[in-house]
Amino acid sequence: MYIGLVILHVFIGCLGIGIFFSFEWIWERAKNAEQFSLAKSVVERLGNIADNCFKIQLFTGLGLGWFHPGLFQLVWYDSSIFLLLIAGFYWRFITKRKWKSVDEELLTNDVYQNVWKKVIPHIWFGRVILIVILILMVTKPVSF
């Protein structure tokens, strides 16, 4: 059971991180309002999958701690859970709202570029958090 949970946790983590890292690539490819509309739709659908991955990742991570309560005493484990919560809430309440608020009818190439410049720092912030979580999961440092 524990090994199955670990496999699910790793798989969902890879899926969620892969989705999150694909957003910039999808957005960059849009060159006009029609393509932007399609990109926005794709990112929106993938964003919903990323939300579900976040939830599953959190519950499987906590489940691993339930199987081995000693994990809750490890700094890397607690830090990873905390950072996952920050990344999830930041994505849901800040980054997602930034690109959802764009009115597609007003888009021209210049407007699109300006919108993109406002969204990209939030995506990069989320990426940094995910990279730190990955480093913590791989290295499992005893202390900082």
N, C-alpha and C positions, 0 to 999 in steps of 0.2 A: 504494500500500500504506500509506504513512504517513498520508494523508488518511483512508483507511478506518479506521485505528487511532484517529485523533483523533475521528472521528465515533462510533465504538463507545465510546471513553472518555467522551465527553461524554454520550452517551445513557445509558450504564450509571450514570454519576454522577448524572444527573437522576433516574433510576429509583430508585436506592438512597437518595438524599436524600429524594425524595418519600415513599418507604415509611417511612423513619425518622421523618419529620415527621408522618406519619399516625397513629402509635401513640397519641399523647396523645388525639387526636380520637376514636379508636376506644374507648379505655379510658374516656374521660369519658362516653360515651353509655350505658354499662352502668349500670342502676339497681337490678338485683336479681341474685341468684345465678345464675339461668338466663342472663340477658343477659351477666353477667360471664364465665360459662363459654364462651359463644359468642365474646365479645370476646377472651378469652384464646386460644381456638383460632385465630381469625383473625390475631391478632398473632403467634402462634407460627408459622403458615404464612408470613406476610409476613416474619417474622424470618429464616426459612430463605432466602427470596429475597434479603433484605438481606445475609446472610452471603455468598451467591454473588456479589452485586454488589460487595461489598468485595473479594473475591478477584480478580474480573475487573478491577476498577478498579486494584488494585495491579499486576497483571500488564500491563495496557495502559499504565499510567503508566511502569512500568519499560521496557516495549517502546518507548515514545516516546523514552526516554533511550538505549536501545540504537541506535535510528535516528540520534539526534543526541546523541552523548556529551557535548557541551558543556553539555547541560542539567544534568548531575550537578555542574557547577561553579557553578550558580546557587542562591543561598540560598533563593529562593521554591520552587524545585523540590524541593530536599532537605528543606525544612521541610514541604512538602505530603506527601511520602512518609512522613516521620517521623510527622506528625500523623494521617495515614490509618492507619498501624500502631497508634498509640495508640487512635484511635477504634474500630478494628476489635476490638482485644483488650479494650478497656473494655466494648464492647457484648457481646462473646461471653462474657467471664468475670465480669462484674459485673452489668451491667444485665439481661441475659437470665436470669441465675440468680435475681435478685431476684423477677421476676414468675413464673418457672417454679416457685418453691418454695411458692407459695400453694396451700393445700389447698382445693379448690373446695367441699367439703362443709361447711366451717366458715364459709363466707361468709354474712354478713348485711350489711346496708347499712353499719352502723358499722364492721365489720371491713374491708369493701371500701374504705371511705374511708381508713382507717388504712393499709392496704396501698398504696393509690394514693399517699398522701402520702410513703411511703418510696421508691417507684419514681420518681416524677416528677423529683426532683433529678438522678438518674442520666441520665434522658432529656435533661434540659436541658443537662447537662454535655456529652453527646454532640453535641447541637445546636450548642453554642458551638464545639466543635472543627470541625464541618462548616462552619460559617459562616466561621471563620478560613481553612479550606482554600479555600473559594469565593473569599474576598477575595484570597488569595494567587494563585489561578489567574487571576482576572480582572485584577488590577492588576500582577502580576509585578514586584514591587519589586526594585530592584537590590540594596539593602541595607536593613537595618532602622534 
